[in-house]
Structures are given as C-alpha cells and as structure tokens.
Amino acid sequence: MSQISGKDCTFVQTMTVSHYINYSSMGTAERKEREKQHRREEILAAAENVFFAKGFLKATMDDIAKEAELSKGTLYLYFKSKDDLHIEISRKAMIILKEQTTAASEGGGSSIEKLQRMGWAAIRFGENHPKHMQAILTMEEIQKESISIDAGGVKEMLFKGSTVGTVLQVIEEGIAKGDIRSDISPVLVAHTLWMSVISVLRFVEKKAPLLEFLEIEPEMVFKSHFDVILNGITK
C-alpha cells in the first residue's frame, strides 16, 4: 500500500482548509443575504401597516421606522424614500389584482366579454381589498425623482406584473379574431381601459353622497361605464 508523503499530506491539508474556508464564506454570505431579505420584508410589512392605518400621503418614514422598531437610517439602507416603499406595496397589490383579473379572463366568450369580466373583477377587488386598491390609486402622487425604479422597471411592472399586461394580451387576441378594432394601438387601448377603470372607481368613491342623493347605485354607474367604453373598441 502506497503512503502519502509529507509534501503530499501538506498539500491535502492545505486544500482541505481552503475548501472549508470557501464553504464557510459561502455559507456566511448566504446567511447575510437571507437576513437582509428578511429585514427588507419586515420593513415592507411595517410600511404596509402604517400606510393602511394613516394613509399613503400622511404616513412618514419616522412612522414606519417606529413600527419596524428600527432607526430611520436603517430604513434608508433598504429603501431610498417613502415613495420607494409605496411602489413596493403597490407592486404587491398589482400582483393580487392581476391574479383575480386573469382568472376572470379565462373561459369562453368573446374578447369584449373577457374584458368586461376583467373590469368587474377589478371593481370587486376594490370592494374586497380597499387598502390595496388605494395603494394603486395613489401611485400617481409619487414623484419620479424620489424613487429608485427607472422607466424600464416601470414598464416591466405595468406590462408583466399588473393587469395592464393581461388586458393587452386579450386586446391583441381580440384584434386577431376580429372582435376589436385594429385601427388603434393595442397598447393605448390597454392603458385607456385601465385608466378608465381607475377613473370610475375614483368617481364613485368621491361622488358617493351625490349618487345616493340621485338614487343612482354604483353598480349602475359601473355597468354604464363598461358599456360605453367597450362599445367604443368593438369592431
């Protein structure tokens, strides 16, 4: 049986120690990354609590730091501003909304019927998740100078992470099938439909006393809205 020489033994020992150091360093890096991600999620949870309790406009980074039991300086290590936190809460809301509107688009019917079902799903989402819908509605208050996300990130969030992307797919399918007009940009139609849903939700919320005085049910407003808007794109 051959024996390992002293030189070879030293080499093996060196390689073993080196492997252990590399493995240990990798484990430490992974642990730190997990801890960082966990801290980030804790901050987002605290921000959501504060935003939903005080409103997106009135909430401050001091409020969020207190809720998270962290210094405000630590918050800024993870998020550039309150608007960055707002974006992340809105992203979460958009994902939930997309799941529900996508489910509504599945099944039979024409593209117009699918869009109508998606519209109603968005209305129901606003009724069942008012705080999350408020996160989406108040995104227009965000100043682009105060957020880390760039134009490419915004497009990805809108077209891949929100209902707008699904609406665009249904519109393109509708144009191909001859259900929807082809003389207007599918992207513009998708954004117009999305903005129209946001607008009618705002109208019903802000004009609730007037609608009650006129004895007009919100459901009547929503139905009329969808009829007018969707008739405009029907071929």
Secondary structure, 3 states (H helix, E strand, C coil): CCCCCHHHHHHHHHHHHHHHHHHHHHHHHHHHHHHHHHHHHHHHHHHHHHHHHHCCCCCCHHHHHHHHCCCHHHHHHHCCCHHHHHHHHHHHHHHHHHHHHHHHHCCCCCHHHHHHHHHHHHHHHHHHCHHHHHHHHHHHHCCHHHCCCCHHHHHHHHHCCCHHHHHHHHHHHHHHHCCECCCCCHHHHHHHHHHHHHHHHHHHHHCHHHHHHCCCCHHHHHHHHHHHHHHHHEC
